[in-house]
Amino acid sequence: MTVLFITLLTTASLFGCGGEIEPGRTAAEAPVITGLPLATAVVSSVSQANFHVGTVESPDRGTLAAQIDGRILKIAVRPGDRVEKGDLLITLADNQGGERLAEAEGARKGAAARLDLARKTEARYRELFTRSAVTPQEMDRIDAELEMARQALAQATAAVEVARTTAAHSRLRAPYSARVVRKLIEEGSTVFPGTPLLVLDRAGAWRVRVNLPESSLAETTLGTPFTVEIPALGARVGARVGEILPAADPGTRSFAVKLDLDQVAGLSAGLFARVSAEAEAAETLQVPATALVHRGQLTGIYVVEKGILRYRLVKTGRTFGDQVEILSGLSAGESYVADETRRARSGSRVEG
C-alpha cells in the first residue's frame, strides 16, 4: 500500500511540472576557435641532392722543426698569421754558432794563404828543375805540397759553408708562403734537432676531403662538379673533383675524394663542410615545422575537415630549412593549421 502511494505521488509530480526529458543524452555544440592561421597543402619541386660531410684542408701542411740545439730567443709570429717565403719566424739564442763561423772563415783564409805560397814555390822549383838545379825527388815533394794545400783550402771552404748553415739555423724563416696554424713551443724553451716548432699551411687553392659511398664511384670522375656549403662562413661555393683515392674503406664502404674549391675568403683548415651533388628534382609535399604537433614519439597535424579540426598522425621525411617533408598522412589540397597549434583542439569548429 505504501509503495503504491509513492508511485502515484511521483507520477503526479512529473505531470504537475509539465516537462519532458529526452531519453539518452543532452546535445552540446562544438566549441568555436577563431583566428587560427590555416594553409593548403601543396606539392613543390625540390632537388634530390645527397649531402655528405667533408673537411676543409690546405693544399699542403708542414711542420717546421729545429735543426740545431739551443734556446728559443724570440717567436715573431702567432697562430693565424700569414707569412711570405723568407719571413723570419723564430730566433734561437746564439749557441756559439757565430764564433764557429768566424773560426771557420779564419781557417779558410789561412788555407788560401798557404795555397798561394805553395803555388809560388812550385813555380820557382819548376824553373830550377828545367835547369836541372833540383832533383826529380825534390820536384815531386813540391808538387805534393801544392796538392795538399789545394785539399786543405777545399776542406776549409766546406767547413765555412757548414758553419754558415749552422749559424743560419738559429734564424728560422718561412720556407714558403703560408698561414701559421699552431705554435708548438714557447719563448725560453730549450730545443734540440728535430723538435717541432710551428705548423704551417701552405698558401694556395683550398680543398675539401669527403668520403663518398662506393655506389657513386662509377659516376665520380676527375672534374665532376659538386656544391660545397661552409656553414661557419655562410658560404656556398662550387668545387670539382681534383683527386680520387683509389683504396676504398671496407668498414664504411666509402672512398675518399679531394675537391678543389673555388675562391672563397676566410678559409682555414679543419672547417666543417657539407658536400652535395645535384640530382633530378622530385615532387614533395612540405609543411612548415610550426604546423607539426609532437606527442611523445608521435607526430601529427591538425587538419580541417568540413570546418572541424581533426588531429591526424603523419610521417615526416627530410627537412628543407623551415619546411618539413610529409611522406604520409596529408594530401595535397587539404587545409591544415600552419601555426599556433597550441590553440587547436580536435573536434572544434574553425571560423575565420
C-alpha positions, 0 to 999 in steps of 0.5 A, a space after each residue: 500500500 505504501 509503495 503504491 502511494 509513492 508511485 502515484 505521488 511521483 507520477 503526479 509530480 512529473 505531470 504537475 511540472 509539465 516537462 519532458 526529458 529526452 531519453 539518452 543524452 543532452 546535445 552540446 555544440 562544438 566549441 568555436 576557435 577563431 583566428 587560427 592561421 590555416 594553409 593548403 597543402 601543396 606539392 613543390 619541386 625540390 632537388 634530390 641532392 645527397 649531402 655528405 660531410 667533408 673537411 676543409 684542408 690546405 693544399 699542403 701542411 708542414 711542420 717546421 722543426 729545429 735543426 740545431 740545439 739551443 734556446 728559443 730567443 724570440 717567436 715573431 709570429 702567432 697562430 693565424 698569421 700569414 707569412 711570405 717565403 723568407 719571413 723570419 719566424 723564430 730566433 734561437 739564442 746564439 749557441 756559439 754558432 757565430 764564433 764557429 763561423 768566424 773560426 771557420 772563415 779564419 781557417 779558410 783564409 789561412 788555407 788560401 794563404 798557404 795555397 798561394 805560397 805553395 803555388 809560388 814555390 812550385 813555380 820557382 822549383 819548376 824553373 830550377 828543375 828545367 835547369 836541372 838545379 833540383 832533383 826529380 825527388 825534390 820536384 815531386 815533394 813540391 808538387 805534393 805540397 801544392 796538392 795538399 794545400 789545394 785539399 786543405 783550402 777545399 776542406 776549409 771552404 766546406 767547413 765555412 759553408 757548414 758553419 754558415 748553415 749552422 749559424 743560419 739555423 738559429 734564424 728560422 724563416 718561412 720556407 714558403 708562403 703560408 698561414 701559421 696554424 699552431 705554435 708548438 713551443 714557447 719563448 725560453 724553451 730549450 730545443 734540440 734537432 728535430 723538435 717541432 716548432 710551428 705548423 704551417 699551411 701552405 698558401 694556395 687553392 683550398 680543398 675539401 676531403 669527403 668520403 663518398 659511398 662506393 655506389 657513386 664511384 662509377 659516376 665520380 670522375 676527375 672534374 665532376 662538379 659538386 656544391 660545397 656549403 661552409 656553414 661557419 662562413 655562410 658560404 656556398 661555393 662550387 668545387 670539382 673533383 681534383 683527386 680520387 683515392 683509389 683504396 676504398 674503406 671496407 668498414 664504411 664502404 666509402 672512398 675518399 675524394 679531394 675537391 678543389 674549391 673555388 675562391 672563397 675568403 676566410 678559409 682555414 683548415 679543419 672547417 666543417 663542410 657539407 658536400 652535395 651533388 645535384 640530382 633530378 628534382 622530385 615532387 614533395 609535399 612540405 609543411 612548415 615545422 610550426 604546423 607539426 604537433 609532437 606527442 611523445 614519439 608521435 607526430 601529427 597535424 591538425 587538419 580541417 575537415 568540413 570546418 572541424 579540426 581533426 588531429 591526424 598522425 603523419 610521417 615526416 621525411 627530410 627537412 628543407 630549412 623551415 619546411 618539413 617533408 610529409 611522406 604520409 598522412 596529408 594530401 595535397 589540397 587539404 587545409 591544415 593549421 600552419 601555426 599556433 597549434 597550441 590553440 587547436 583542439 580536435 573536434 572544434 569548429 574553425 571560423 575565420 
